[in-house]
Amino acid sequence: MSGATDTLRTARTLTEAGVPDRQADATARAIDDAVSEATQELVTRKHLDLTLSAALADIERRLYRAMLIQTGVIVGAVVALPRLLP
């Protein structure tokens, strides 16, 4: 039992609805297992924010690098062009 749901409360609710005790307990455990498995891969807001921040920082770093290379090419062309033209 993982504690994703309140199995005791679920079993009591089922028992009060007329489900036999053993069946109510088994059903409550099955529900808890299913909810645990379904929510196991969920991402927290904090984890998502950290992942997105890292991805954005990588994109920003690549963009600055590309801009630096582009600036170097432009400056090189401006310096070299007058020397190549008669």
C-alpha positions as CSV (number, residue, x, y, z in Angstrom):
1,M,0.0,0.0,0.0
2,S,1.5,3.3,-1.0
3,G,-0.8,5.8,0.7
4,A,-2.0,7.5,-2.4
5,T,-5.6,7.2,-1.1
6,D,-7.2,6.7,2.3
7,T,-7.8,2.9,2.0
8,L,-9.5,2.7,5.4
9,R,-12.0,5.4,4.5
10,T,-12.6,3.8,1.1
11,A,-13.2,0.4,2.6
12,R,-15.5,1.8,5.2
13,T,-17.5,3.6,2.5
14,L,-17.8,0.4,0.5
15,T,-18.8,-1.6,3.6
16,E,-21.5,1.0,4.5
17,A,-22.8,0.6,1.0
18,G,-23.2,-3.1,1.6
19,V,-20.0,-4.5,0.1
20,P,-18.6,-7.4,2.2
21,D,-15.6,-6.5,4.4
22,R,-13.0,-8.6,2.6
23,Q,-14.2,-7.4,-0.8
24,A,-14.2,-3.8,0.4
25,D,-10.6,-4.1,1.7
26,A,-9.4,-5.7,-1.5
27,T,-11.2,-3.0,-3.6
28,A,-9.7,-0.2,-1.5
29,R,-6.2,-1.7,-2.0
30,A,-6.8,-2.1,-5.7
31,I,-7.9,1.5,-6.0
32,D,-4.9,2.7,-4.0
33,D,-2.6,0.7,-6.3
34,A,-4.2,2.0,-9.4
35,V,-4.0,5.7,-8.2
36,S,-0.4,5.2,-7.2
37,E,0.6,3.8,-10.5
38,A,-1.3,6.5,-12.5
39,T,0.3,9.3,-10.5
40,Q,3.8,7.9,-10.4
41,E,4.9,9.7,-13.5
42,L,3.4,13.1,-12.7
43,V,5.8,16.1,-12.6
44,T,5.8,18.6,-9.8
45,R,5.6,22.3,-10.5
46,K,9.1,22.8,-9.0
47,H,10.7,20.1,-11.2
48,L,9.0,21.5,-14.3
49,D,10.3,25.0,-13.5
50,L,13.8,23.8,-12.9
51,T,13.8,21.8,-16.2
52,L,12.4,24.7,-18.2
53,S,14.9,27.1,-16.6
54,A,17.8,24.8,-17.6
55,A,16.5,24.4,-21.1
56,L,16.0,28.2,-21.5
57,A,19.5,28.8,-20.2
58,D,20.9,26.4,-22.8
59,I,18.9,28.1,-25.6
60,E,20.1,31.5,-24.4
61,R,23.7,30.4,-24.4
62,R,23.4,29.0,-27.9
63,L,21.8,32.1,-29.1
64,Y,24.5,34.4,-27.7
65,R,27.2,32.1,-29.3
66,A,25.5,32.3,-32.7
67,M,25.2,36.1,-32.3
68,L,28.9,36.3,-31.4
69,I,29.9,34.3,-34.4
70,Q,27.7,36.3,-36.7
71,T,29.1,39.5,-35.3
72,G,32.7,38.3,-36.0
73,V,31.8,37.3,-39.5
74,I,30.2,40.8,-40.2
75,V,33.2,42.6,-38.7
76,G,35.6,40.5,-40.6
77,A,33.7,41.2,-43.9
78,V,33.6,44.9,-43.2
79,V,37.4,45.0,-42.5
80,A,38.3,42.7,-45.5
81,L,35.9,44.2,-48.1
82,P,37.7,47.5,-48.5
83,R,41.0,45.7,-49.0
84,L,39.5,43.4,-51.7
85,L,37.9,46.2,-53.7
86,P,40.0,48.3,-56.0
